[in-house]
Amino acid sequence: MKLPARQQSEMSERSRMTQKNSKLCARANVYTQVPDGGWGWAVAVSFFFVEVFTYGIIKSFGVFFNDLMDSFDESNSKISWIISICVFVLTFTAPLSTVLSNRFGHRLVVMAGGLLISLGMITASFSQRVYHMYISIGVIS
């Protein structure tokens, strides 16, 4: 049984496309120049420091836990809310950060975030009550 010429040409075209795709997937990508302009290492190191400072501050909060309980004369559950609020805000504002980055650019959003963290930590140093810490470290930072 012989297929019409149109079906034969379609089948041969499909087989050629399959062969081309399989050839493209089989070989490794070899770049003659660095695709990121040579700044990939700087981005990786910068991200490392962002993670260290962001999560380092949160994780090192336990060092000051007993001192905060004594300073504010509060229970451990009330003091632990400070970091709980901070992690909640950090996690659930990520989509907002993405929208702002797409709208205004990454640099401006990162600088604004650094300013907020600095402002929150400086404000926290003047806290007289535990709810001041909720606002300064938990929400602003």
C-alpha angles and dihedrals in degrees: 000000000000121000122225116265093251094056091046092053091048092051093048090048091051092050091050091049090050091050092049093048093048091050091050093049094046099060127068123249109253117190123201090200131030106267094219096047092254095294098106092101091053091052091049093049092046092051089050091056092046090054093045093051096040099047093027091064091047095047095043090056088090090068090065096038098102092042091053091049089053095043096049095031090227135135123264092251092058092047093048089058089072094069093034090059090045093054091045093052092043092052101041098044092060093094090050090051090052092052091047091048091052091048103041105016134258098272096057093046093048092048091049089049091051090050091051093049091049092046092048094050094046090048090049090058089065095048117134098177133037093245088061086061090049089058100037102042100019101046110015099039 
